[in-house]
Amino acid sequence: MSASAAWAMLIAAGFVDVVWATTMKLSQGYTRPLWTIASLLSLAAFVFLLGRALVALPVGSAYAVWSGIGAAGTLLAGAVFFAEALTPLRLAGVGLIVLGIVLLHSARA
């Protein structure tokens, strides 16, 4: 697998992680069957994508990028879907996460 394909899978895994976290919240503790199924399917999808990306990428950088995308994306999804507050400090934190992802991608081996 090429490094470009691995990075694409890693980024996709990060976005699917956001879907997983959102559907897990919507499942209300896995008590709503359709949201539970969506949550478990997205969990399986991001684990698969992350695992494939790790074939070609360094685990430390890949994990940091994946978790950063998931953290930043889930914070934004919480604001959009659940009316969670986006304070200046939260937005600054997301900015730092995104900056960290850019730096890790730029330093790729």
Summary of the structure (lengths in Angstrom):
residues: 109
radius of gyration: 14.7
end to end distance: 14.5
largest distance: 43.7
contacts: 326
relative contact order: 0.17
helix: 81%
strand: 0%
